[in-house]
Amino acid sequence: MKCIRSEIIGHGHFLPEKVLTNDDLAQMVDTNDEWISTRTGIKSRHVAAEKEYTSDLAFNAAQMALKTAGISAAELDAVVLATVTPDNTTPATSAKIAARLGVKAGTPAFDISAACSGFVYALTMADNMIRLGQAKTALVVCAETLSKITDWTDRNTCVLFGDGAGAVVLRAAEGEGTAADTGVLATKVYADGSQFDNLLTNGGVSTTQTAGHIWMNGKEVFKYAINSLAQGAEDVMSMCGVKAEDLDWLIPHQANIRIISGVGQKLGLPEEKVVVTVDHHGNTSAASIPLALSECMEAGKIKKGDLVVFNAMGAGFTWGGALVRI
């Protein structure tokens, strides 16, 4: 049966110029490269400048995505931004980005806050709009300046996070309704609000009138992460009758190397099929998956026709997966 698929026709990414290494962090808090590397797999991360905002990172990633797609911003029918670090409480940062890109006035633009699951959530929303005929071409951009909500005196959290942005352009195309189609084949998203207090920022408009800092119960997050990430992947593969051995790549949320390795093992995937960028990005929340995807596509590592699973888990708790043929 013929169906509408959302094909990824463009990809983009952007990282701030400043790089913060583990040795740099050792000058700031009681830590060292060996401690950070063995526990997280992170060696360095990028940090935005004082007047470099989430919208700046998103704009640059979006520009690259439009360029690789070979289209202008005027062709976009929707802009979806996933972030937990918006420029302003309101209006949506997506509207600011859309205007700066030159998107037509009247084109819908909205933000999604799903923490580290932001890309999977945003991809799901954009894909739904395309499949329903509400849009033909959509920009999904994910950007974070987590350095601005990081407590740089807390060694348990400050070693983990980085800033960055990633983006994809989706366009409607006709498919046969099988797993051989190109484009987004299946998505599935979840949430469990009973885990709210295990990973959060300790501020907010209604509570403290401050942005707050990231806080987490590391043991609980780790315990939940591997199972939920595996579920996100397994469910979308099951929806399409795809097995793990059929995959070319797994691009999980880049939280830390122990979680990434654990998920790969749980799914029975060889290490060479699991994309790892956490070593030089750190945890960039919503941006981590599209940032990794774009880097791999730019390097020629991930190619057209490859079958890829994206899976993520973050504060909320939120989690989910997407099966995509590039």
MARDRENKOL-75386 format. One record per residue (C-alpha): residue in one letter; residue number from 1; x, y, z. Coordinates in nm, 2 decimals, decimal comma. Layout:
# MARDRENKOL-75386
<pt A; NUM; <X; Y; Z>>
...
This chain:
# MARDRENKOL-75386
<pt M; 1; <0,00; 0,00; 0,00>>
<pt K; 2; <0,14; 0,34; -0,10>>
<pt C; 3; <0,21; 0,58; 0,19>>
<pt I; 4; <0,37; 0,91; 0,27>>
<pt R; 5; <0,72; 0,89; 0,42>>
<pt S; 6; <0,93; 1,17; 0,57>>
<pt E; 7; <1,27; 1,15; 0,40>>
<pt I; 8; <1,58; 1,31; 0,55>>
<pt I; 9; <1,71; 1,53; 0,26>>
<pt G; 10; <1,95; 1,75; 0,46>>
<pt H; 11; <2,16; 1,74; 0,77>>
<pt G; 12; <2,35; 2,00; 0,97>>
<pt H; 13; <2,55; 2,05; 1,29>>
<pt F; 14; <2,73; 2,33; 1,47>>
<pt L; 15; <2,96; 2,35; 1,78>>
<pt P; 16; <3,08; 2,65; 1,97>>
<pt E; 17; <3,45; 2,74; 1,91>>
<pt K; 18; <3,55; 2,70; 2,28>>
<pt V; 19; <3,66; 2,35; 2,38>>
<pt L; 20; <3,68; 2,25; 2,74>>
<pt T; 21; <3,90; 1,95; 2,81>>
<pt N; 22; <3,90; 1,72; 3,12>>
<pt D; 23; <4,24; 1,88; 3,21>>
<pt D; 24; <4,07; 2,22; 3,20>>
<pt L; 25; <3,80; 2,10; 3,43>>
<pt A; 26; <4,06; 1,96; 3,67>>
<pt Q; 27; <4,17; 2,33; 3,72>>
<pt M; 28; <3,81; 2,41; 3,82>>
<pt V; 29; <3,69; 2,13; 4,04>>
<pt D; 30; <3,84; 1,83; 4,23>>
<pt T; 31; <3,86; 1,59; 3,93>>
<pt N; 32; <4,10; 1,45; 3,67>>
<pt D; 33; <4,10; 1,32; 3,32>>
<pt E; 34; <4,13; 0,95; 3,43>>
<pt W; 35; <3,83; 0,98; 3,66>>
<pt I; 36; <3,61; 1,14; 3,40>>
<pt S; 37; <3,72; 0,93; 3,11>>
<pt T; 38; <3,67; 0,59; 3,28>>
<pt R; 39; <3,33; 0,68; 3,41>>
<pt T; 40; <3,18; 0,87; 3,12>>
<pt G; 41; <3,40; 0,82; 2,81>>
<pt I; 42; <3,41; 1,20; 2,78>>
<pt K; 43; <3,75; 1,37; 2,69>>
<pt S; 44; <3,62; 1,72; 2,59>>
<pt R; 45; <3,31; 1,92; 2,52>>
<pt H; 46; <3,23; 2,25; 2,35>>
<pt V; 47; <3,11; 2,55; 2,55>>
<pt A; 48; <2,92; 2,85; 2,42>>
<pt A; 49; <3,06; 3,20; 2,47>>
<pt E; 50; <2,88; 3,44; 2,70>>
<pt K; 51; <2,68; 3,61; 2,43>>
<pt E; 52; <2,64; 3,30; 2,21>>
<pt Y; 53; <2,29; 3,17; 2,25>>
<pt T; 54; <2,09; 2,86; 2,17>>
<pt S; 55; <1,94; 3,03; 1,87>>
<pt D; 56; <2,28; 3,10; 1,74>>
<pt L; 57; <2,38; 2,74; 1,75>>
<pt A; 58; <2,05; 2,63; 1,60>>
<pt F; 59; <2,07; 2,89; 1,32>>
<pt N; 60; <2,41; 2,77; 1,21>>
<pt A; 61; <2,31; 2,40; 1,22>>
<pt A; 62; <1,99; 2,48; 1,03>>
<pt Q; 63; <2,18; 2,67; 0,76>>
<pt M; 64; <2,40; 2,37; 0,70>>
<pt A; 65; <2,09; 2,14; 0,69>>
<pt L; 66; <1,93; 2,37; 0,43>>
<pt K; 67; <2,25; 2,38; 0,22>>
<pt T; 68; <2,29; 2,00; 0,22>>
<pt A; 69; <1,92; 1,97; 0,13>>
<pt G; 70; <1,97; 2,21; -0,15>>
<pt I; 71; <1,66; 2,42; -0,06>>
<pt S; 72; <1,59; 2,76; 0,07>>
<pt A; 73; <1,42; 2,85; 0,40>>
<pt A; 74; <1,12; 2,98; 0,20>>
<pt E; 75; <1,04; 2,62; 0,11>>
<pt L; 76; <0,99; 2,51; 0,47>>
<pt D; 77; <0,64; 2,44; 0,59>>
<pt A; 78; <0,72; 2,39; 0,96>>
<pt V; 79; <1,01; 2,45; 1,20>>
<pt V; 80; <1,04; 2,23; 1,52>>
<pt L; 81; <1,30; 2,31; 1,78>>
<pt A; 82; <1,38; 2,07; 2,07>>
<pt T; 83; <1,56; 2,24; 2,36>>
<pt V; 84; <1,56; 2,28; 2,73>>
<pt T; 85; <1,77; 2,60; 2,71>>
<pt P; 86; <1,56; 2,85; 2,51>>
<pt D; 87; <1,68; 3,20; 2,46>>
<pt N; 88; <1,37; 3,34; 2,64>>
<pt T; 89; <1,09; 3,19; 2,84>>
<pt T; 90; <0,86; 3,32; 2,56>>
<pt P; 91; <0,83; 3,35; 2,27>>
<pt A; 92; <0,95; 3,02; 2,14>>
<pt T; 93; <1,31; 3,02; 2,02>>
<pt S; 94; <1,20; 2,84; 1,70>>
<pt A; 95; <1,02; 3,16; 1,59>>
<pt K; 96; <1,34; 3,36; 1,63>>
<pt I; 97; <1,53; 3,10; 1,43>>
<pt A; 98; <1,27; 3,09; 1,16>>
<pt A; 99; <1,27; 3,46; 1,11>>
<pt R; 100; <1,65; 3,47; 1,10>>
<pt L; 101; <1,66; 3,19; 0,84>>
<pt G; 102; <1,40; 3,37; 0,62>>
<pt V; 103; <1,12; 3,13; 0,66>>
<pt K; 104; <0,79; 3,26; 0,52>>
<pt A; 105; <0,57; 3,45; 0,76>>
<pt G; 106; <0,28; 3,24; 0,87>>
<pt T; 107; <0,48; 2,92; 0,88>>
<pt P; 108; <0,43; 2,73; 1,20>>
<pt A; 109; <0,73; 2,72; 1,44>>
<pt F; 110; <0,72; 2,57; 1,79>>
<pt D; 111; <0,95; 2,44; 2,06>>
<pt I; 112; <0,95; 2,10; 2,23>>
<pt S; 113; <1,09; 2,04; 2,57>>
<pt A; 114; <1,16; 1,67; 2,62>>
<pt A; 115; <1,52; 1,70; 2,75>>
<pt C; 116; <1,76; 1,44; 2,60>>
<pt S; 117; <1,47; 1,27; 2,41>>
<pt G; 118; <1,40; 1,60; 2,23>>
<pt F; 119; <1,52; 1,49; 1,89>>
<pt V; 120; <1,30; 1,17; 1,89>>
<pt Y; 121; <1,00; 1,37; 2,01>>
<pt A; 122; <1,06; 1,65; 1,75>>
<pt L; 123; <1,12; 1,41; 1,47>>
<pt T; 124; <0,79; 1,23; 1,56>>
<pt M; 125; <0,60; 1,56; 1,56>>
<pt A; 126; <0,74; 1,67; 1,22>>
<pt D; 127; <0,69; 1,32; 1,07>>
<pt N; 128; <0,33; 1,33; 1,19>>
<pt M; 129; <0,27; 1,67; 1,02>>
<pt I; 130; <0,41; 1,54; 0,70>>
<pt R; 131; <0,22; 1,21; 0,70>>
<pt L; 132; <-0,10; 1,40; 0,77>>
<pt G; 133; <-0,04; 1,64; 0,48>>
<pt Q; 134; <0,00; 1,94; 0,70>>
<pt A; 135; <0,35; 2,00; 0,58>>
<pt K; 136; <0,56; 1,89; 0,28>>
<pt T; 137; <0,90; 2,01; 0,41>>
<pt A; 138; <1,00; 2,05; 0,77>>
<pt L; 139; <1,31; 2,16; 0,96>>
<pt V; 140; <1,38; 1,97; 1,29>>
<pt V; 141; <1,66; 2,14; 1,48>>
<pt C; 142; <1,79; 2,06; 1,83>>
<pt A; 143; <2,02; 2,29; 2,02>>
<pt E; 144; <2,14; 2,33; 2,37>>
<pt T; 145; <2,36; 2,57; 2,57>>
<pt L; 146; <2,37; 2,34; 2,88>>
<pt S; 147; <2,68; 2,52; 3,00>>
<pt K; 148; <2,44; 2,81; 3,11>>
<pt I; 149; <2,25; 2,58; 3,35>>
<pt T; 150; <2,55; 2,38; 3,47>>
<pt D; 151; <2,68; 2,42; 3,82>>
<pt W; 152; <3,05; 2,44; 3,75>>
<pt T; 153; <3,13; 2,37; 4,12>>
<pt D; 154; <2,95; 2,03; 4,11>>
<pt R; 155; <3,20; 1,77; 3,98>>
<pt N; 156; <2,92; 1,51; 3,95>>
<pt T; 157; <2,74; 1,70; 3,68>>
<pt C; 158; <2,98; 1,96; 3,53>>
<pt V; 159; <3,20; 1,70; 3,37>>
<pt L; 160; <2,90; 1,56; 3,17>>
<pt F; 161; <2,75; 1,84; 2,96>>
<pt G; 162; <2,84; 2,03; 2,65>>
<pt D; 163; <2,68; 2,27; 2,40>>
<pt G; 164; <2,59; 2,21; 2,04>>
<pt A; 165; <2,32; 2,18; 1,77>>
<pt G; 166; <2,21; 1,94; 1,51>>
<pt A; 167; <1,94; 1,96; 1,24>>
<pt V; 168; <1,77; 1,76; 0,97>>
<pt V; 169; <1,54; 1,86; 0,69>>
<pt L; 170; <1,25; 1,63; 0,62>>
<pt R; 171; <1,05; 1,62; 0,29>>
<pt A; 172; <0,74; 1,42; 0,20>>
<pt A; 173; <0,80; 1,13; -0,04>>
<pt E; 174; <0,59; 0,83; -0,16>>
<pt G; 175; <0,67; 0,49; -0,01>>
<pt E; 176; <0,55; 0,14; -0,05>>
<pt G; 177; <0,47; 0,10; 0,32>>
<pt T; 178; <0,75; -0,15; 0,38>>
<pt A; 179; <1,08; -0,15; 0,57>>
<pt A; 180; <1,26; -0,11; 0,24>>
<pt D; 181; <1,12; 0,25; 0,21>>
<pt T; 182; <1,35; 0,55; 0,25>>
<pt G; 183; <1,26; 0,78; 0,53>>
<pt V; 184; <1,11; 0,76; 0,88>>
<pt L; 185; <0,97; 0,41; 0,91>>
<pt A; 186; <0,85; 0,42; 1,27>>
<pt T; 187; <0,86; 0,63; 1,58>>
<pt K; 188; <0,76; 0,57; 1,94>>
<pt V; 189; <0,78; 0,81; 2,24>>
<pt Y; 190; <0,71; 0,76; 2,61>>
<pt A; 191; <0,72; 0,94; 2,95>>
<pt D; 192; <0,70; 0,85; 3,32>>
<pt G; 193; <0,64; 1,15; 3,53>>
<pt S; 194; <0,69; 0,95; 3,85>>
<pt Q; 195; <1,06; 0,98; 3,78>>
<pt F; 196; <1,04; 1,36; 3,77>>
<pt D; 197; <1,27; 1,43; 4,07>>
<pt N; 198; <1,55; 1,21; 3,96>>
<pt L; 199; <1,68; 1,44; 3,68>>
<pt L; 200; <1,59; 1,81; 3,67>>
<pt T; 201; <1,70; 2,17; 3,68>>
<pt N; 202; <1,64; 2,31; 4,03>>
<pt G; 203; <1,48; 2,63; 3,91>>
<pt G; 204; <1,18; 2,75; 3,70>>
<pt V; 205; <0,96; 3,04; 3,61>>
<pt S; 206; <0,68; 2,94; 3,85>>
<pt T; 207; <0,89; 2,79; 4,13>>
<pt T; 208; <1,21; 3,00; 4,18>>
<pt Q; 209; <1,19; 3,26; 3,90>>
<pt T; 210; <1,55; 3,14; 3,81>>
<pt A; 211; <1,68; 2,90; 3,54>>
<pt G; 212; <1,84; 2,68; 3,80>>
<pt H; 213; <2,11; 2,42; 3,76>>
<pt I; 214; <2,11; 2,06; 3,64>>
<pt W; 215; <2,07; 1,81; 3,92>>
<pt M; 216; <2,04; 1,43; 3,90>>
<pt N; 217; <2,03; 1,11; 4,09>>
<pt G; 218; <2,29; 0,93; 3,89>>
<pt K; 219; <2,23; 0,58; 4,01>>
<pt E; 220; <1,86; 0,60; 3,93>>
<pt V; 221; <1,91; 0,76; 3,59>>
<pt F; 222; <2,17; 0,49; 3,50>>
<pt K; 223; <1,94; 0,21; 3,62>>
<pt Y; 224; <1,65; 0,34; 3,41>>
<pt A; 225; <1,85; 0,44; 3,10>>
<pt I; 226; <1,97; 0,11; 2,96>>
<pt N; 227; <1,63; -0,05; 2,97>>
<pt S; 228; <1,44; 0,25; 2,83>>
<pt L; 229; <1,69; 0,31; 2,55>>
<pt A; 230; <1,67; -0,06; 2,46>>
<pt Q; 231; <1,29; -0,04; 2,46>>
<pt G; 232; <1,29; 0,26; 2,23>>
<pt A; 233; <1,49; 0,07; 1,98>>
<pt E; 234; <1,32; -0,27; 2,01>>
<pt D; 235; <0,97; -0,13; 1,98>>
<pt V; 236; <1,03; 0,06; 1,65>>
<pt M; 237; <1,21; -0,23; 1,50>>
<pt S; 238; <0,92; -0,46; 1,60>>
<pt M; 239; <0,67; -0,22; 1,44>>
<pt C; 240; <0,85; -0,27; 1,11>>
<pt G; 241; <0,95; -0,64; 1,14>>
<pt V; 242; <1,32; -0,55; 1,15>>
<pt K; 243; <1,58; -0,73; 1,36>>
<pt A; 244; <1,89; -0,59; 1,52>>
<pt E; 245; <2,11; -0,77; 1,27>>
<pt D; 246; <1,93; -0,58; 0,99>>
<pt L; 247; <2,06; -0,24; 1,13>>
<pt D; 248; <2,35; -0,06; 0,98>>
<pt W; 249; <2,38; 0,18; 1,27>>
<pt L; 250; <2,25; 0,26; 1,62>>
<pt I; 251; <2,28; 0,63; 1,72>>
<pt P; 252; <2,18; 0,64; 2,09>>
<pt H; 253; <2,16; 0,96; 2,29>>
<pt Q; 254; <2,52; 1,04; 2,39>>
<pt A; 255; <2,49; 1,04; 2,77>>
<pt N; 256; <2,80; 0,84; 2,87>>
<pt I; 257; <2,99; 0,55; 2,73>>
<pt R; 258; <2,88; 0,30; 2,99>>
<pt I; 259; <2,51; 0,36; 2,90>>
<pt I; 260; <2,59; 0,35; 2,53>>
<pt S; 261; <2,79; 0,03; 2,56>>
<pt G; 262; <2,52; -0,13; 2,78>>
<pt V; 263; <2,24; -0,05; 2,53>>
<pt G; 264; <2,45; -0,19; 2,24>>
<pt Q; 265; <2,51; -0,51; 2,43>>
<pt K; 266; <2,15; -0,55; 2,53>>
<pt L; 267; <2,04; -0,52; 2,17>>
<pt G; 268; <2,31; -0,76; 2,06>>
<pt L; 269; <2,49; -0,52; 1,83>>
<pt P; 270; <2,86; -0,52; 1,76>>
<pt E; 271; <3,06; -0,21; 1,88>>
<pt E; 272; <3,13; -0,10; 1,52>>
<pt K; 273; <2,76; -0,05; 1,46>>
<pt V; 274; <2,71; 0,18; 1,76>>
<pt V; 275; <2,79; 0,55; 1,69>>
<pt V; 276; <2,99; 0,72; 1,97>>
<pt T; 277; <3,06; 1,09; 1,98>>
<pt V; 278; <3,03; 1,15; 2,35>>
<pt D; 279; <3,40; 1,15; 2,38>>
<pt H; 280; <3,43; 1,50; 2,21>>
<pt H; 281; <3,08; 1,63; 2,25>>
<pt G; 282; <2,99; 1,54; 2,61>>
<pt N; 283; <2,61; 1,51; 2,67>>
<pt T; 284; <2,44; 1,78; 2,45>>
<pt S; 285; <2,09; 1,67; 2,55>>
<pt A; 286; <1,84; 1,71; 2,26>>
<pt A; 287; <2,12; 1,79; 2,02>>
<pt S; 288; <2,33; 1,48; 2,07>>
<pt I; 289; <2,16; 1,24; 1,81>>
<pt P; 290; <2,13; 1,49; 1,51>>
<pt L; 291; <2,47; 1,62; 1,59>>
<pt A; 292; <2,62; 1,27; 1,57>>
<pt L; 293; <2,41; 1,19; 1,26>>
<pt S; 294; <2,53; 1,50; 1,08>>
<pt E; 295; <2,89; 1,45; 1,17>>
<pt C; 296; <2,88; 1,09; 1,04>>
<pt M; 297; <2,70; 1,18; 0,72>>
<pt E; 298; <2,94; 1,46; 0,65>>
<pt A; 299; <3,23; 1,22; 0,70>>
<pt G; 300; <3,07; 0,96; 0,47>>
<pt K; 301; <3,04; 0,71; 0,75>>
<pt I; 302; <2,66; 0,70; 0,73>>
<pt K; 303; <2,53; 0,68; 0,37>>
<pt K; 304; <2,21; 0,69; 0,18>>
<pt G; 305; <2,02; 0,36; 0,22>>
<pt D; 306; <2,16; 0,28; 0,56>>
<pt L; 307; <1,91; 0,16; 0,82>>
<pt V; 308; <1,95; 0,35; 1,15>>
<pt V; 309; <1,78; 0,35; 1,49>>
<pt F; 310; <1,78; 0,66; 1,70>>
<pt N; 311; <1,70; 0,61; 2,07>>
<pt A; 312; <1,71; 0,85; 2,36>>
<pt M; 313; <1,62; 0,89; 2,72>>
<pt G; 314; <1,61; 1,20; 2,94>>
<pt A; 315; <1,46; 1,40; 3,21>>
<pt G; 316; <1,09; 1,35; 3,27>>
<pt F; 317; <1,16; 1,07; 3,24>>
<pt T; 318; <1,11; 1,07; 2,86>>
<pt W; 319; <1,24; 0,82; 2,62>>
<pt G; 320; <1,17; 0,68; 2,27>>
<pt G; 321; <1,30; 0,56; 1,94>>
<pt A; 322; <1,29; 0,61; 1,57>>
<pt L; 323; <1,37; 0,37; 1,28>>
<pt V; 324; <1,49; 0,56; 0,97>>
<pt R; 325; <1,63; 0,46; 0,64>>
<pt I; 326; <1,86; 0,74; 0,54>>
